[in-house]
Amino acid sequence: MQLKLAGIELRRAPWRLLYKPSDQELETDNLYDAARSFAQAAEALDATVHSLESVMDKGLADEAELQRRLDYLMRLFDRFQEAETSFWQALGRDATPPQVQEAATP
């Protein structure tokens, strides 16, 4: 697993083999990575929700199939929440999105 992740990282940023970035560059790069992960998770979540809605609207799946898709959606939502938390932490903020913080404040 580590080798696969290292290969992905090398393809994404091969310059890291020859160049040691400054702390500021690393911080910016981490922010971009967190934003990219967040956007990918949001896109996957959105696509899965639309797929599930389509199947339900057309009555194309039995209950077992719907449950399988719902389970997948829940796992995907967990990944989305992890990506969201990482994104907010990369921004140097609390892991709670701003609109939730504002609503929670009296």
Helices and strands as residue ranges (DSSP letters): H 2-12, G 14-17, H 23-58, H 63-90, H 98-104
